């Protein structure tokens, strides 16, 4: 059984009524991965915007393994202290990580965020020495279109993230840097300039799927659905 753990912020946890890219990835793996697998993590809920808390289970399609380690407003800073126990308790084999926007927007600069990436990787490996990770850079968002200093921090962090992945990659616990989703457009792939709509969910899932297929031969090419 191959255990995938989605790790992320608001784009990964999703909110009431959404499918989430986690669901799209599960669909893809059901169609292309030739062995048993599941999604794991210590959490299952969606974020409820009315309650301002992760208390909703109203997925657009709830019939999939909904486990994850994602939180609205959480970043590398928040996940680094949690990942060791989450990996241990859930016996995660592959981490699919999409973090960084929240850190850079509210908590840490690019260099500090990159340091937290390294702490995250070390903590995951401490409890699961052979864990594999696929890491997505910070993808386009509305703030970067109007806040030049923020856009510069995003670009710098993505460079530092690529360096960290290259530095930390090792045969027994490989790391992959996913490419940002091709032609990702904040006007057509999000509902508010940041959070993915159905099209964006497919594009994020495709970025992870493409990295695993090209890097490890896991799955196949991604074929997006019609919804």
C-alpha positions in Angstrom: 0.0 0.0 0.0 1.5 3.3 -1.1 0.4 6.2 1.2 0.3 9.7 -0.2 0.0 12.6 2.2 -1.2 16.0 0.8 0.4 18.8 2.8 -0.6 22.4 2.2 -2.4 25.6 3.0 -5.8 26.9 2.0 -5.3 25.8 -1.6 -4.9 22.2 -0.4 -7.5 22.0 2.4 -10.1 23.6 0.3 -13.4 25.0 1.5 -17.0 23.9 1.8 -18.5 22.5 -1.5 -15.2 22.0 -3.3 -13.7 18.9 -4.8 -10.1 19.9 -3.9 -7.0 19.0 -5.9 -6.6 16.1 -3.5 -9.7 14.5 -5.0 -8.4 15.2 -8.5 -5.1 13.4 -7.6 -7.0 10.5 -6.2 -9.0 10.2 -9.3 -5.8 10.3 -11.4 -4.1 7.6 -9.3 -7.2 5.4 -9.4 -6.9 5.5 -13.2 -3.2 5.2 -13.6 -1.4 3.7 -10.6 -1.2 -0.1 -10.8 -1.1 -1.0 -7.1 -2.9 -0.3 -3.9 -2.7 3.2 -2.6 -4.5 5.7 -0.4 -4.4 9.3 0.9 -3.4 9.7 4.5 -3.1 12.4 7.1 -4.3 13.5 10.5 -7.0 15.7 9.2 -10.1 15.3 7.0 -12.1 18.5 7.1 -12.6 21.3 4.7 -12.5 24.9 5.8 -15.9 26.5 6.6 -15.7 30.2 5.7 -18.9 31.0 7.7 -17.6 29.4 10.8 -14.0 30.6 10.1 -12.8 27.1 11.1 -11.9 23.7 9.5 -15.2 22.1 10.5 -16.9 21.2 7.2 -17.1 17.8 5.6 -19.3 19.0 2.7 -17.1 17.9 -0.2 -18.5 18.2 -3.7 -17.8 14.5 -3.9 -17.0 13.0 -0.4 -16.4 9.4 -1.7 -12.6 9.4 -1.6 -9.9 9.1 1.1 -10.1 12.6 2.4 -7.1 12.5 4.8 -4.6 15.3 4.6 -2.3 17.6 6.6 -3.4 21.0 5.4 -4.7 24.2 7.0 -6.2 27.5 6.1 -3.6 30.1 6.8 -0.8 27.6 7.5 2.6 27.4 5.9 6.1 25.8 6.2 6.4 27.6 9.5 3.4 25.8 10.9 3.9 22.4 9.2 7.5 21.9 10.1 6.8 21.1 13.8 3.9 18.8 12.8 5.2 16.8 10.0 7.3 14.3 12.0 4.4 13.0 14.1 2.1 13.1 11.1 4.5 11.0 9.0 5.0 8.6 11.8 1.4 8.1 12.8 0.1 7.9 9.2 3.1 5.9 7.8 3.2 8.3 4.9 5.4 7.1 1.9 5.0 10.2 -0.3 4.4 13.8 0.7 2.7 16.1 -1.9 3.6 19.5 -0.6 2.2 22.9 -1.6 3.2 25.6 0.8 4.9 29.0 0.9 2.3 31.6 0.0 1.1 32.1 3.6 4.7 32.2 5.0 5.8 34.9 2.6 2.5 36.9 2.9 2.4 37.0 6.7 5.2 35.4 8.6 8.7 34.9 7.1 10.8 36.3 4.3 12.2 34.1 1.5 15.3 33.1 3.3 13.5 32.2 6.6 10.9 30.3 4.7 13.6 28.3 2.9 15.1 27.5 6.3 11.8 26.1 7.4 11.7 23.9 4.3 14.9 22.3 5.4 13.6 21.9 8.9 10.4 20.2 7.5 12.4 17.8 5.4 14.7 16.9 8.3 11.7 16.3 10.6 9.9 14.1 8.1 13.0 12.0 7.6 13.7 11.7 11.3 10.6 9.5 11.8 10.4 8.1 8.2 13.9 7.9 6.7 12.7 6.7 3.3 9.9 9.1 2.9 9.6 10.7 -0.6 8.5 14.2 -1.3 7.2 16.2 -4.2 7.3 19.9 -3.6 5.4 22.6 -5.6 6.7 26.1 -5.8 4.5 29.1 -5.0 2.2 29.4 -7.9 0.7 32.6 -9.4 -1.6 34.6 -7.2 -3.3 37.9 -7.3 -1.1 39.7 -4.7 2.0 39.1 -6.7 0.4 41.1 -9.6 0.2 44.3 -7.6 2.7 44.0 -4.8 6.2 44.1 -6.4 8.2 43.5 -3.2 6.0 40.4 -2.5 6.4 39.2 -6.0 10.2 39.5 -5.6 10.0 37.5 -2.4 8.0 34.8 -4.2 10.6 34.6 -7.0 13.5 34.5 -4.6 11.8 31.8 -2.4 11.1 29.6 -5.5 14.8 29.9 -6.4 15.8 29.0 -2.8 13.3 26.1 -2.8 14.8 24.7 -6.0 18.2 24.8 -4.3 17.0 23.2 -1.1 15.4 20.3 -3.1 18.6 19.8 -5.0 20.8 20.0 -1.9 18.5 17.6 0.1 17.7 15.0 -2.5 19.1 11.6 -1.7 18.6 8.1 -3.0 16.9 6.6 0.0 14.6 9.7 0.4 14.2 11.4 -2.9 12.8 14.9 -3.4 11.2 16.2 -6.6 10.5 19.8 -7.5 7.3 19.9 -9.4 7.0 22.5 -12.2 4.4 25.2 -11.7 1.2 24.3 -13.5 1.5 25.1 -17.2 -0.4 28.2 -18.3 -1.9 28.7 -14.8 -4.1 31.8 -15.1 -5.4 33.4 -11.9 -8.4 34.7 -13.9 -9.6 31.4 -15.2 -8.0 28.8 -12.7 -9.0 30.5 -9.4 -12.2 31.9 -8.0 -10.6 34.8 -6.2 -7.1 35.2 -7.6 -5.6 32.7 -5.2 -7.8 29.7 -4.5 -8.3 27.1 -7.3 -11.6 26.5 -9.0 -12.2 23.2 -10.7 -9.8 24.0 -13.5 -7.1 25.1 -11.0 -7.6 21.9 -9.0 -6.9 19.9 -12.1 -3.8 21.9 -12.9 -2.3 21.6 -9.4 -3.0 17.8 -9.4 -1.4 17.6 -12.9 1.7 19.3 -11.7 2.2 16.7 -8.9 1.3 13.8 -11.2 3.7 15.0 -14.0 6.6 15.2 -11.5 5.9 11.7 -10.2 5.5 10.2 -13.6 8.6 11.8 -15.1 10.7 11.5 -12.0 9.7 8.1 -10.6 7.5 6.4 -13.2 4.5 6.6 -10.8 1.2 6.8 -12.5 1.0 8.1 -16.1 0.3 11.3 -17.9 -2.5 13.3 -16.3 -5.8 13.6 -18.1 -8.1 16.2 -16.7 -11.8 15.6 -16.4 -14.6 17.7 -17.8 -15.9 19.3 -14.6 
